[in-house]
Each structure stands twice: as C-alpha cells, then as structure tokens.
Amino acid sequence: IAREIQLVEKIDHMLPKRKQGLSIGEYLLIAAINRGLEAVSKRNMWSWFQNTVLLNYFPGIRKEQLSSQRFWDHMNLIPEEKIIPVWLEILNNTLSSTNIDLSSVSYDETNFYTFISTFNKRCSISQRGKNKQGRSNLRQVNYALFCSKENHLPLYFEVYQGNVYDSTEFKKILPGFKAAFKDKITPGSTITIIFDKGNNSPEAISEIDQSSFHFVGSLKLSDHKELALISNMDEKFESTGHPQLESLKALRLKKVVHGKQRTVIITFNQNLYNDQLKTLYNDLERCQRKLSELSRRLKDRAEGLITRGKKPTKASVGKNVKEILKRQYMKQLIKVDYQEKNTIPLISYSLDGEEFARLTDTYLGKKILFTDNHDWKTEDIILAYHGQHIIENIFKETKDRKTGCWWPVNHWTDQKIKVHGLYCTITLLMRALMIMKTREDNINLSLGRLHEKLKGIKQVINIYPKQKGQGNRKERKIRTLTRMDEIQEKLFELSEMNAYIAI
C-alpha cells in the first residue's frame, strides 16, 4: 500500500536529507507500519522489526539504525509547520490515484491520556481536561480528524492542547481544511461536513457559510426548548419510510439558526428513547439511595448517635447533594428540602411526578438536526448525520489495546507528539486503503480478521549446517512459506507479496 501511494518518495520530496542511511520517509514508513501491526516503543523497534518481512525489504539494515535515538534524530528533522504540508502531499497523491467520494465528510475530536509529568514544562500540548477514558487525573493530548464517509479515509487532522474545548478547535481547524480541499469541489459537486452538537458555535457555522462547503449538524435540546418541548406523540411526526430508519419519526421545519434560515429536522427514535429511559431509572435509583443514606446519617447526628467527625453545615450538605444530583436531569426530577434539628441540617426529598411525565414526553428519544442542504430529503439528512458513527469507530480503533495505533506514546515534547500524530494518521490511511482494496476483490473481512489472516502467512527458513569435509562452504538455507488457506492465497496474490519474499 505504501509503495502504491509513493509514501516514502512524497515524504522525502518534502523533507530531503543527505543520502546517508535510511531517509526520513523510510523511518516514518517503518513507524507507521509498526503502528498498524504491533505498536511498540522506539526502544523495542528492532526486536519487532527483525521478525517481519521488512527485513527482506530493507536488506543490510542494522540494529543501530533502528535505535530509539536514530528515530528521535530523524523526527527532529520534521518542523511542526511542515507536518500538515507533508500529510497533504501524501493524501493528494493518494486521492489522485483512487476514486474516493468526498461529498460527505465526517468530523470529530477525541483525546488520549499520557503519563507526562505535571512538572514537565517543555510540553505545552499535554494538558488536563475531560478525558474520554475517564483518566482526567492525567495530562492528555487532543486529536481532531476529518474523514470521508466512503471508505473512511482520513483527510485532515490536527494534534492540539488537551484543555481546548471541541467547539473552539472546530472553528480553528476549519480554515485549514477549507484551504486544503477547496480545489476538490468541481462543477456539480459539493462537500458536506457532518459534525455533532459538541462542535457547534456561531463562528464555526459562519466559517462554513462563507465557503462553498455545506453542513449537517445537531443542536442542543436545551438551546431550543420550544422544539424540545414538542410532544413525542405529536401528530406532525411522520415515519420516513426508509428501511434503516424504522424506529424513527421525524418532523421537518425551517428556523433561523446562527443568523440564517436552516432546514431543521426533529427526530424521535423509539430505541434511543428506551435506552435513555432505562438510564434515567438507574440514575434515579442511585440518587435516591445516596440521598437516603445521607438523610439517615444527618438524623443520627442530630439525635446524638454520631458524634465524631466534622459537624455538617447547610453549605457542606448542599455541596454533597449537588454532587449526588450531578447526572443529567436529576436536579429537575428530585426536589430536596432542607430543615434543621439541634443545629444539624436535615434533608427530605421527593420525585417530581409532573416533571418526570413532561421529560419522558418531550426530551427523551429526541434529537434536533440542522443543515443548509435545503433540497435534501429528510431521510438523507438523517442518514448523513447517522454516518457520524464512522469517525467514532476510527477513534475506537486507534485506542484498541490489541490493534490500536496511538499507544504507547513515549514522547515528551510538542513537536515529537505532533510527528507521532502524523505517522499514526498515515497508519489509518494505509489501513483504510487496505480494507478498500480487499473489498473491491470481494474479500469482506473486518480489520481484526484481516490481521489474523495476514499474520498467519509465515516464511520459514530451514538451515542445514555444513557437513564435515565441505571446506569453506556456507551452511545451506532453504526458505518456504507456510501452508495458506483460500483467503490467505487471495490476499497473498492481491498484495503482490512475492515482491517481499526472499527465496
């Protein structure tokens, strides 16, 4: 795949160096392939490398050439401002040789926790923020990505500070994406950017409005209460009739959003409603149990059964109650009253039945989508937004502990972390092209199954030591391949693996 897209040649064209040892492109190629197969630290690169067919592709390579220091030296030769131009050089060459539909592009962000010390002042890109793996105690790095809906090719990326909000980054990255892809819009074609409500902001929408791009996004229910409060049973909701949207009803209207009239689709999804209702019941049960325990402890203290510990105050109890009710909708549904006995604050609580009925008839199961594609059918708008799962699956893939490409990230400076982001994105590109190529040949395997099949193709070297009386004759080596099943034979031929087998 790397040879077909001229990966090394394009990188070396952008980042030339003296013809001594491996080039920068070759180091990035090895790093990207490692990330796609069995991600290891640079210190363990040689241990991994010498047991792969790459040993045949780089004849004469020495262990010291793949030391961590040599990798870092060559990563140092990639200026931060050259990372995106290098990526676009690779991508544009790929797009010119493949027929990829860019009419629908998904965008989202994720983050990766690191173990960079709090006191490391050389690294400003890793900061504490809301971590999506629940590791908010660690410094993290954020990663933004545009990818095509068709074949899931990564198109544009950025590695940035871990404490920057998604909506802030979206409006910052948009000009770069627009500049890189404006020439991809030909007469009769468009590019529609799909994003979720976390990326919404007036500035970002204005940026898209001032371009030839279109968008499909979503709105927060709380920001458009008059739409959220439409009953889920309202007769205006209609089925789309599309087989992929059987559990969904939609209501279409026009509304001014961020300064312009937009097509707005309010959807009610019965499956989403059922899941959210179960979550709501679980949260209510958990909160009522914790409030009951808190109430009992306060009563025991007021009656003198508990004397140790710090005396509670109304402020401390209020803080405790706020923490218990932090889950969505809990403060609306559970009403807490405060009393006092023997200078000790007490609480009582109750479920607001009217609010519960209103919430389950309006907010649950509902989403609000909006777009400037006024001529699109309702089902096309909904399906385009549902395509956002593509990029979420890519992020899951990067974080997978078995085949993920991001971890480990043993770098401690901004520049090296950004270069790490470059070769990890190259890995995603090569994986997407590999999947595309196999499916075009009617080999429909998941990435995991494809890895299993490819890893099962081995080259065995039988070594026959020289016999007595054979003089200076060297030991004899005979290479052969392990037996392959039908799919492996297809993959072997499709990938032209004969070119990498030393016989």
N, C-alpha and C positions, 0 to 999 in steps of 0.2 A: 504494500500500500504506500509506504514512504517513497519507494522508487517511482511509482506511478505518478505521484503528485510532485516529484522532484524536490522533496523536502530539504535534503542536505544542500542541493545546489542553490535553492532560493535563500536559505539562511546564510550560506557562505557569500552569496552575492551581496546581501545586506550587511554582513558582518565579516569582512575579509580579515585574514591574519597571515603571518608568514607561513610558507609551506613547510611546516615542521611538526611532525607528529599528527595527531588527529585534529581535524578542523572543529570550529565552534559548532557547525551544523552536525557533525558526527557525534559530538558529545551530547547535543540536545536530542538527537535521534536515539542514542542508547538510553538516555534518561527517560524519554517518552515511551519507548518500548518496555522498559522495566516497569514503569508506572502502570502500563496496561496489562502486565502479566503477573508480576510478583513484586510489588513495591517494596524496596529495601532502602536502607540508608546508603549514602555515598560510600561509607566505610566498608559496607558489605557488597559493593557492586561487583568486585572481581569474583567473589565466591558464587554469586548468581550467574555472572556472565560466562564463566568457563564451562558451565553445564548446559549451555544453549547452543543452537546452531549459529549464533552470531560469531562464534569462534571461527567458523568457516568463512563468514562474510568479511571478517577483519583479519586476514592471515598475517601473522607476525606481530600481532598486538601483544604488549607486555603488561604484566600485572601493575607496574608502577604508573602506567598511563591511565589506569582506572582508579587511582587512589583518590581519596576524598579531596586532597589538596589540588590535584590536577583539575577535578571538576570545578572546584571553587575558583581556581585561577581563570578558567575559561568562562565561568558565569560572570566574573568581574569584568570581562571584556564586552558585556552587553549593557549599554547605558539604558537607564529607565525609559528615556524618551524614545528609544529605538524598539521597545518591546511590541507596541501596537503596530508600527510600520512593518516589522518582521512578520507578525501574525497575518496582517493583511496581504503581504506578498505571498505567503503560503496559501491563504484562503482563496485569493483571486485566481491563482493558478489552478487550484482545485475546482473552483466554480466554472472556469473556462473549459475544463475537460469533462465535466459532468453536467447533466441536465437536472438541476435542482430547482424546484418550485419555491420561490421566495415570496409568494403572495401573502403568506401567513407566517408571522414571526412571533414567537413567544419570548417574554422577558420576565426574569425574576432574580432574586438575590438569595444567597444563603451565607452561612458563616461556619468557620472551622476553628475550634478551640486549639490553643497552643500551650506549651509549657515554658514560654518565655518569662523570665523573671520579672517581677514587678519593678525591680531596680535597674533593669536594662534600659539605659537612656539612649542607646544607639538605634533603637527600634521604635518608631512612632506609629507604624501601621497597625501593630497589635495593641488593642485597647479592650477594656472591659465593656460588655454590652449584654443585651438579652440573647443568650446563646440558645440555639435551636436544639442542641443536645442536652440542655439542662445543666451546662457547666459554666454558669455565669460567674463562678468564682475564679475563672481563668481568663487570661487575655485572649482575644480572638481576632481573626482576620476575616473581613467580608469579601465576598466574591459575587460579582454581577455578571449575568450571561444573557445574550440573545441567542436563540437557536431557531432553525427552520422547523416548521410543523412537519414537512415532508422529510423523512429520513433522519431527522433530529440532528442535523449538522450544527455544531457551534459556529456562530457567525461573528460575534464581537464580545469582548469580555473586559473586565477591569477588576483588579485587586485593590482594595481600599481599606480605610481605617475601620476598626471593629466597632466603634461607637457612633457611626454615622447612620441616621435613620434611612430606611428604604426609599421613602419619597424624596429625600434630599439627594440621594445618589442618582435616582432615576432622572431628575431634571438636569443633573450634571453630566451624565453619560450620554444623554440624547443627542447633543450637538455632534459628538464624535461619531456616533452611529449614523446620523443623517449624512455627515460629510463622506463617510466611507461607502454608503450604499445609495446615494442619490443617483449615481450613474447606472444603477441596476434597474431603475424604473424606465422602461421603454414605452413607446406609444401603445396604449391599450392595456398596460399592466399597472398594478399598484402593489404597495407593500402595506399590510395592515399589522400593526403592533398590538399584541394581546398581553394584558397585564392585570394583576389583581388589585383590590382596593387599597392594599398597603402602599402602593406606589403612586397613589392618586395625589395630585396637587394642582392648583390653578396654573402654576408656572410650567409644569410638565405638559399639561394639555395645551397651553398656549404655544409651547415649542412645537408640538405636533401640528397644531392648526396653521402655523406659519410655514409649513413644509408641504411636500406633495405626498406625505405619508397619511395613512388613516389609522384608526384605533378601535379596539373593543376592550372596554374595561368594566370595572364594577364599582359601585358606590356603597358607602357605609349606610346601613339602615338608620342609624341614629342621626345621620346628617340630612335625611329625607323622611322625616317622621310621617308626613302626610301620605307618603306612598307605603311606608312600612305598616301603617295602621289600617290599610285596606284589608278587609276580612279575607282569610284564606278561602272562604266559601263563596266569595263574591261571584256573581254570575258572569262578570266580564272576563274571568279567567277561562281560557279555552285550551283544549288539547292541540298540540301542533300536528299530530298525526304521524310524526316521524317515528320509525321503529326503535331508534336509540333513545327516544325521549318519552317512553310510555308512561312513566311515573310522574311526568312533569306537566304542569299547566302554565300558561303564560298570558300576560296582559301587556299589550303594546300601546305606547302613547308618546307624545312629544313633550319635552320640557326643556327650559333654558337651564343649562348646567355649565358652570365656568364661563359665563358670558355669551354662550351661543346656544341655539336650539339643537338639541340632540334627540336621537331616537332612543327611547328608554324601554327596556323590557323588564317587567316584574315577573319573576318565576316562583312557582310553588312546587316543590319536589316532595312527594309523599315519603320517599325513602329517607331523604335528608330530615324531614320532619320527625319520623320515627326515631332516628338516631339521636337527634337533638332533644327529643322528649325523654328518652332513656337517660341521657346525660343530665338533664335537668332534675329528674327524680333522684339520681345518685348524688348530685350536689346538694339537693335539699336534705336528703337523709344525713349526709355527712355534716352539714352545717348545724342541723337541729341536734345531732348527737353531741357536737362540740359545745354548743350553747347550753345544752342540758348539763354537761359536766362543769362548765364554768359557773352556771347558776347554783349548782349544788355546792361547789367549793366556797362561793361567796356566802351562801346561807350558813354553812358550817362555821365560817369565820365570824359571821355576825352573832352566832349563838355560842361562840367561845370554844367550839370543838377544835378549831385550828388556831393556834397562837403563834407559831413560828413563821419566819419569813417576813418579807416586806409587806406592810399594810397596803392593801389596794386602794386606789383613788378613783374617782369618776373618770379622770383622764386616762389612767392606765387600763381601766376596764374598757373604756371606749376604744382605745387602741387595739386591745385584744379582740373586741367584737368586730372591728373593721378588718382585721386580719382573717378572722373566721369567714366573713362575708365577702371576701375578695373575688370569688368566682363570679362569672358573668350572670347577671340578673338577680343575684342573691339579695342585694340591698333593696331591690324593688319588691321582692316577694316576701321577705321576712322582716317584720316590724319588731323592733326592740324597744322596750320601755325601761326607764331607769327609776329605781326607788332608793330609799336609804333606811337602814336599820342599825342602830348603835354606831353611827358614823361610818358604817360599811355600805358601799354602794351595792345594790342588788339589781338583777335584771329579770325581766319576763319577756317572752317573745311569742309571736303568733304568725301564722301564714295568712297572707292577704289573698283571700279566695278570688275576689274580683280582679285583682291584678294578675293572678295566675290564669284566669279564664281569658283575659284580654291578651296576655302574652302568647298563649297557645293558639289563639285565633288569628294572630297577626304576625309577630316576628318570626316564630319558629317555621322552618322549612322554606324560608323566603330569601331570595337574592334579588338585587337590582343591578341590571347590566345597562351600559350606555355606550353609544357608538356614533360616529359621524358617517357611517355607511348606511345612509337612509334608504338606499334601494335594495339592500339585502333582505332576504326573507327572515322571518322571526326565527325559524329553526336553524338557519345558517349562522345567525348571530350567537345563538345559544351554543351550538356545536363548536363554533370557533372559540368561545370562552372556555368550554369544557376541555378543549385541546391544551389548556394550560398544564394539565397533568403531565404532559411530555417533559417539560423542563423540571418538574418536581421529581420525576423518575430519574432524570440525569443526575440531579443532586444526590438522590439516594445511592445511585451507582458510584459517585465519587467518594461517598462515605462508607461504603461497604467494606467491612474489615477483611474480607477474603479477596475480592477483586477490585476494591476501591483504588483510586489513583492519587488521592491527596495525601493521606498519611503514610509513613511518617514525614513530617516537615521539620527537618533538623537544621533550620536556618534562623539567624538571629538579626538580620539587617533588612531594611525595607527593600533594597534593590534585589537581594537574593530571593526574598519571599515572592517578589513580583516575577522574577525569572522562573521560579518554581510554578507559579500560576500559568506562565507561558507553556512550559512543556507538559503540564497536566492538561491544558486545553488542547494541545496537539494530540495527546493521547485520546481525548474524547473525539476529536476529528477522525483519527485513524480507525477507532472503534466503529464510529458511525458509517464510515466508508466500507469497512469490512462487513458489517451487517447488511448494508445495501447491496454489496457485491454478491453475497451468498444468497440473498433473497431473489435477486434477479436470476439466479441459477436454480430457483425453486428449492433451496435448502433453508427451511424455515426453523431456525433454532434460536433460542434465547442466547444472550451473551454468555451466561454461565455454562449452558450445554455446549456452545461453540468452543469455549475454552477447554472443556473436558475432552472433546473430540480431538482438538489440536494438540493438547498435551499428551494424548495417547500415541501420537506419532513420534517414534524414537529412532535415533540412529545408533546402532550397536557396533562397537569396534572390537573385533576379535584379534587379540595379539598372540602371535606364535613366536616364542623365543627362538633364537638361532640354535641350531644343533651343534654338537661337537664336530670339529673338523671343517666348519663352514667359513673359517678365517674371519675376515673383516665384514662379512655380510651382515646387514642390519636385521633386526627382528622384523618379522612379517606382520603386516596389519591388513585385515580384511573388514571392510565396512559393509553393513547391510541394514535394511530398515525392518522395523518390527512389522508383524502382520497387521494390515489395516482392514477395517470393515468397509462397507459400501460408501457410507457417508464420508469417512476419512479419505478414501480414494478420490472422491469427488472434490473434497477440499484441497487435497494434495495437488490435483491437476489444476483446479481453479486458481490456486495461489502460486502456480508455477514454482513449486518448491524444489524442483530438480536443480534450479539455478543455485541453491544454497546448500546442496548436499555434496560433500567431498567424497569421491569414490576412490 
